[in-house]
Amino acid sequence: MTKKEMLIAEIGQIPEPLLEEVLDYVRFLKNKISRETLELTIASESSLKKDWLRPEEDEAWKGL
C-alpha cells in the first residue's frame, strides 16, 4: 500500500466534523511548498543574475 493510499484510508476513518481541519492542513502544506519554491527561485535569481547580465550572454542569445 502506498503512502497516498494509506493517507486516504486514514482520512476515510476521520469523523466528518474533523475533515475541515484535515483539508485546511493539506492546503497549508501545499502553500508551504509553493512558498519555499518561490523563495528558492528568488534566491537563485540574484546569484545567477551575474552570469545573465554579461555581454557574452547577450551575444549568445541575440539570434533567438
N, C-alpha and C positions, 0 to 999 in steps of 0.2 A: 504494500500500500504506500503510495507516495505521500509526501507531507501535505500536499494540497488535498488529497482525498481524506487524510486524517483530520485536517482542519475542517473540511466540510462535514465530516461525521460528527465532530465535536460541536460545531455550530448547530447541527440538527438536534442536539440534545439540550440546547440552551432554552430556558423559558422565554416566551415571546416578549415580555417586558424588558428583558436584558439585551435583546437583539439590537436595539438602537445604540446602546453603548458599544457593542461589538462593531457595528457599522461605523460609528464615529472613530473608533481606534484604527480600523483598517484605512479609513480616509486620511487620518493623521499620519500613518506610516507612508502612504503614497505621497502625501505632500512633503514629508520629510525627505524622501528620496529625491523628489523633484528639486527641492531647495538645495540639497547637497550637490546635485549635479550642476545646477546653475552656479553655485559658489565656486566649484572646481573649474567650470568653464571661464568664469570671470578671472579667477586667479591665473589660469593658464594664458589668458589673453595678454596680460601685462608682460609676461616673460617671453611669449612668442612674438610680441609686437616689435621687439628689437630686430628680429630677422625679417619680418614682413615689410618694414619701412626702409629697407636698404635699396639703393638704386639697382643693384643686381636683380633683386626680386621684381622690381617694376619692369625691367628689361625682359626678364624671363616670361612674364605674363602679358606683355604688351600685345601679342598677336591673338589673344583669346577674347 
